[in-house]
């Protein structure tokens, strides 16, 4: 159990000021990089509202999740520290690493040295989905609906290549280093989740953050890691409200595992979280 200041106090304390600045840095609302535009659309300038709400795809920022989901991640991290919920922090599907950079910053701000952050990702893009997976790019980008399959595939690959710029394992480590947050408490799990998660040296999790986008990856993450979430710990699903396949994978896993439907709390227009029953 870690002694923390009560919620809502110390708004001008060094910890509060540091974490607020860190949030602004990982989202890059300071230097305001333009978002990546789809290949079929003209380049658009930086928009503060879209970045704060996590609705654009940054060209340089280290995360695209926006303020509300980062604030939620901080709040949940502080809760598990305050309540003494055992375990580490793991994100599956890490992008450029910004969300876990923020969590590592929270731990450092409070002097926590006995917990790790884990980042599980292929660090080489998305796996080729099997034919039965129902995720379709046109469901997210209707502009592609009239294109031929090959054109749609090429457009998708172009967007993924742009978004994953800076997303290799070495680049994610470098991003941590730039914030002076790369140390022995930061652990990367590179490789396809089906290969890495079953044998990952993760004993207990206080927070599991799922940001895989695809059905199979979301299901695999829950299948292998939800049993390791400590009672009283939290599960955050980033794209629950945004991607039907992500939402379906959550409920399919809960049903298949015999887990009662949890009381979901909406974070923003994309994400939800729930607390694992004690």
C-alpha positions as CSV (number, residue, x, y, z in Angstrom):
1,X,0.0,0.0,0.0
2,X,1.3,3.4,-1.0
3,X,0.5,6.6,0.9
4,X,-0.9,9.1,-1.7
5,X,-2.5,12.5,-1.3
6,X,-6.3,12.4,-1.2
7,X,-8.0,12.7,-4.6
8,X,-8.7,16.3,-5.7
9,X,-6.0,17.9,-3.5
10,X,-2.6,19.3,-4.2
11,X,-3.4,20.6,-7.7
12,X,-0.2,22.7,-7.7
13,X,2.0,20.1,-6.0
14,X,5.2,19.0,-7.8
15,X,3.6,15.6,-8.5
16,X,0.4,17.2,-10.0
17,X,2.4,19.6,-12.1
18,X,4.8,16.9,-13.4
19,X,2.0,14.5,-14.3
20,X,-0.1,17.2,-16.0
21,X,3.0,18.2,-18.1
22,X,3.8,14.6,-18.9
23,X,0.2,14.1,-20.2
24,X,0.6,17.2,-22.4
25,X,4.0,15.9,-23.7
26,X,2.9,12.3,-24.6
27,X,-0.1,13.7,-26.5
28,X,2.1,16.5,-27.9
29,X,-0.4,19.3,-27.4
30,X,2.6,21.4,-26.8
31,X,4.3,21.3,-30.2
32,X,1.1,20.2,-32.0
33,X,2.1,17.8,-34.7
34,X,-0.5,17.4,-37.5
35,X,-2.5,14.2,-37.6
36,X,-2.0,11.5,-40.2
37,X,-4.6,11.8,-42.9
38,X,-6.1,8.8,-44.7
39,X,-4.6,8.2,-48.1
40,X,-7.8,9.3,-49.8
41,X,-8.1,12.6,-47.9
42,X,-6.1,15.9,-47.9
43,X,-3.7,16.7,-45.0
44,X,-5.5,18.5,-42.2
45,X,-3.8,20.7,-39.6
46,X,-3.5,20.0,-35.9
47,X,-6.8,20.3,-34.0
48,X,-6.6,20.8,-30.2
49,X,-10.1,19.4,-29.5
50,X,-9.5,16.3,-31.6
51,X,-6.2,15.6,-29.9
52,X,-7.5,16.2,-26.4
53,X,-10.4,13.9,-27.1
54,X,-8.2,11.2,-28.6
55,X,-9.9,11.4,-32.0
56,X,-7.0,11.9,-34.4
57,X,-4.0,9.8,-35.4
58,X,-0.9,11.8,-34.5
59,X,2.1,11.9,-36.8
60,X,4.5,12.4,-34.0
61,X,2.9,12.2,-30.5
62,X,3.6,9.2,-28.4
63,X,0.0,8.3,-27.8
64,X,-3.4,8.9,-29.4
65,X,-5.7,8.1,-26.5
66,X,-6.4,11.7,-25.4
67,X,-6.8,13.3,-22.0
68,X,-9.8,11.5,-20.6
69,X,-8.3,8.0,-21.1
70,X,-4.9,9.2,-19.7
71,X,-6.6,10.8,-16.7
72,X,-8.5,7.5,-16.2
73,X,-5.3,5.6,-16.3
74,X,-3.7,7.8,-13.7
75,X,-6.8,7.6,-11.5
76,X,-6.8,3.8,-11.6
77,X,-3.1,3.6,-11.0
78,X,-3.4,5.8,-8.0
79,X,-6.4,3.7,-6.7
80,X,-4.5,0.4,-6.9
81,X,-1.5,2.0,-5.2
82,X,-3.6,3.5,-2.5
83,X,-5.7,0.3,-2.0
84,X,-2.7,-2.0,-2.1
85,X,-4.0,-4.1,-5.0
86,X,-1.0,-6.3,-5.9
87,X,0.4,-6.6,-9.4
88,X,2.1,-4.9,-12.3
89,X,0.7,-2.8,-15.2
90,X,0.4,-4.2,-18.7
91,X,-0.8,-2.8,-22.0
92,X,-1.4,-5.0,-25.0
93,X,-1.2,-3.0,-28.2
94,X,1.1,-0.1,-27.4
95,X,1.5,2.0,-30.5
96,X,4.4,4.3,-29.6
97,X,4.3,3.6,-25.9
98,X,2.8,6.8,-24.6
99,X,0.1,5.3,-22.3
100,X,2.7,3.2,-20.5
101,X,5.2,6.0,-20.4
102,X,2.5,7.9,-18.5
103,X,1.9,5.0,-16.1
104,X,5.7,4.7,-15.5
105,X,5.7,8.5,-14.8
106,X,3.0,8.0,-12.2
107,X,4.9,5.3,-10.5
108,X,8.1,7.4,-10.5
109,X,6.3,10.4,-9.2
110,X,5.1,8.5,-6.2
111,X,8.4,6.7,-5.7
112,X,7.1,3.2,-6.5
113,X,10.0,0.9,-7.2
114,X,8.4,-2.6,-6.7
115,X,6.0,-2.7,-9.7
116,X,6.7,-3.1,-13.4
117,X,5.1,-1.9,-16.5
118,X,4.8,-4.4,-19.4
119,X,4.3,-3.6,-23.1
120,X,3.0,-6.5,-25.2
121,X,3.0,-5.9,-29.0
122,X,4.3,-7.4,-32.2
123,X,6.1,-4.1,-32.8
124,X,5.7,-4.9,-36.5
125,X,2.1,-4.1,-37.2
126,X,-1.1,-6.2,-37.2
127,X,-1.2,-9.9,-37.9
128,X,-2.9,-11.0,-41.0
129,X,-6.5,-11.7,-39.8
130,X,-8.1,-15.1,-40.7
131,X,-11.0,-15.1,-43.1
132,X,-13.6,-15.6,-40.4
133,X,-12.6,-12.5,-38.5
134,X,-15.4,-10.0,-39.1
135,X,-13.3,-6.8,-38.7
136,X,-13.6,-4.7,-41.9
137,X,-11.8,-1.5,-42.6
138,X,-14.8,-0.1,-44.4
139,X,-16.8,-0.3,-41.1
140,X,-14.4,2.4,-39.7
141,X,-13.8,4.3,-42.9
142,X,-16.9,4.2,-45.1
143,X,-15.0,6.2,-47.7
144,X,-13.4,2.9,-48.7
145,X,-16.6,0.9,-49.2
146,X,-16.8,1.4,-52.9
147,X,-13.1,0.6,-53.6
148,X,-11.9,-2.8,-54.9
149,X,-10.5,-5.1,-52.2
150,X,-6.9,-4.6,-53.4
151,X,-7.3,-0.8,-53.2
152,X,-8.7,-1.1,-49.8
153,X,-5.9,-3.3,-48.7
154,X,-3.2,-1.0,-50.0
155,X,-4.9,2.0,-48.3
156,X,-5.0,0.1,-45.0
157,X,-1.4,-0.8,-45.3
158,X,-0.4,2.8,-46.1
159,X,-2.2,4.0,-43.0
160,X,-0.7,1.3,-40.7
161,X,2.8,2.1,-42.0
162,X,2.3,5.8,-41.2
163,X,0.8,5.2,-37.8
164,X,3.4,2.6,-36.8
165,X,6.2,5.0,-37.6
166,X,8.3,5.1,-34.4
167,X,6.6,2.0,-33.1
168,X,9.4,-0.6,-33.3
169,X,10.6,-2.1,-30.0
170,X,13.8,0.0,-30.2
171,X,11.8,3.2,-30.9
172,X,9.5,2.6,-28.0
173,X,12.4,2.1,-25.7
174,X,13.9,5.3,-27.0
175,X,10.6,7.1,-26.3
176,X,10.8,6.0,-22.7
177,X,14.5,7.1,-22.5
178,X,13.6,10.6,-23.7
179,X,11.4,11.0,-20.7
180,X,14.1,9.5,-18.4
181,X,11.7,6.6,-17.7
182,X,13.6,3.7,-19.2
183,X,14.8,1.4,-16.4
184,X,14.5,-2.1,-15.1
185,X,10.8,-1.5,-14.3
186,X,10.0,-1.3,-18.0
187,X,9.6,-4.6,-19.8
188,X,8.8,-5.2,-23.5
189,X,7.2,-8.4,-24.7
190,X,7.9,-8.3,-28.5
191,X,6.2,-10.8,-30.8
192,X,2.7,-12.0,-31.8
193,X,0.5,-12.2,-28.7
194,X,-0.4,-15.8,-29.4
195,X,3.3,-16.6,-28.9
196,X,4.3,-14.3,-26.1
197,X,1.4,-14.1,-23.7
198,X,1.0,-17.7,-22.7
199,X,4.5,-17.8,-21.3
200,X,5.0,-14.2,-20.3
201,X,6.7,-13.8,-16.9
202,X,3.8,-11.7,-15.6
203,X,2.6,-13.1,-12.3
204,X,-0.1,-10.6,-11.2
205,X,-1.6,-7.5,-12.8
206,X,-3.1,-4.5,-11.0
207,X,-4.2,-3.0,-14.3
208,X,-4.6,-4.6,-17.7
209,X,-5.0,-2.2,-20.6
210,X,-6.3,-3.7,-23.9
211,X,-5.7,-1.7,-27.0
212,X,-5.4,-4.4,-29.7
213,X,-8.1,-3.1,-32.1
214,X,-8.7,-6.6,-33.7
215,X,-11.0,-9.3,-32.5
216,X,-8.5,-12.1,-32.2
217,X,-5.9,-10.0,-30.4
218,X,-8.4,-8.7,-27.9
219,X,-9.7,-12.1,-27.2
220,X,-6.2,-13.6,-26.8
221,X,-5.2,-10.8,-24.4
222,X,-8.2,-11.5,-22.2
223,X,-7.9,-15.2,-22.4
224,X,-4.3,-15.3,-21.2
225,X,-4.1,-12.2,-18.9
226,X,-7.5,-11.7,-17.3
227,X,-6.9,-14.6,-14.9
228,X,-3.8,-12.8,-13.8
229,X,-5.6,-9.6,-12.9
230,X,-5.7,-9.3,-9.1
231,X,-9.1,-9.2,-7.4
232,X,-9.8,-5.5,-7.1
233,X,-7.7,-4.7,-10.1
234,X,-8.9,-3.0,-13.3
235,X,-9.3,-3.9,-17.0
236,X,-9.4,-1.0,-19.5
237,X,-10.5,-1.6,-23.0
238,X,-9.5,1.3,-25.2
239,X,-11.7,0.8,-28.3
240,X,-14.8,-0.8,-26.8
241,X,-17.2,1.9,-28.1
242,X,-15.3,2.5,-31.3
243,X,-14.8,-1.0,-32.8
244,X,-17.5,-3.6,-32.9
245,X,-15.0,-6.4,-33.1
246,X,-13.2,-5.3,-30.0
247,X,-16.5,-5.1,-28.1
248,X,-17.6,-8.5,-29.4
249,X,-14.4,-10.1,-28.3
250,X,-14.8,-8.8,-24.8
251,X,-18.3,-10.3,-24.4
252,X,-17.3,-13.5,-26.2
253,X,-14.5,-14.1,-23.8
254,X,-16.6,-13.3,-20.7
255,X,-19.2,-15.8,-21.9
256,X,-16.7,-18.5,-22.9
257,X,-14.9,-18.2,-19.6
258,X,-18.0,-18.2,-17.5
259,X,-17.2,-14.7,-16.1
260,X,-20.2,-12.7,-15.0
261,X,-20.8,-9.6,-17.1
262,X,-19.0,-6.8,-15.2
263,X,-20.3,-3.4,-14.5
264,X,-18.7,-1.4,-17.3
265,X,-17.8,2.3,-16.8
266,X,-17.5,4.5,-19.9
267,X,-14.4,6.7,-20.0
268,X,-15.2,8.6,-23.2
269,X,-16.5,7.9,-26.6
270,X,-14.1,5.1,-27.1
271,X,-13.0,3.4,-23.9
272,X,-14.4,1.6,-20.9
273,X,-13.1,0.0,-17.7
274,X,-14.3,-2.4,-15.0
275,X,-13.0,-3.6,-11.7
276,X,-12.5,-7.3,-11.2
277,X,-14.6,-8.6,-8.3
278,X,-12.9,-9.1,-5.0
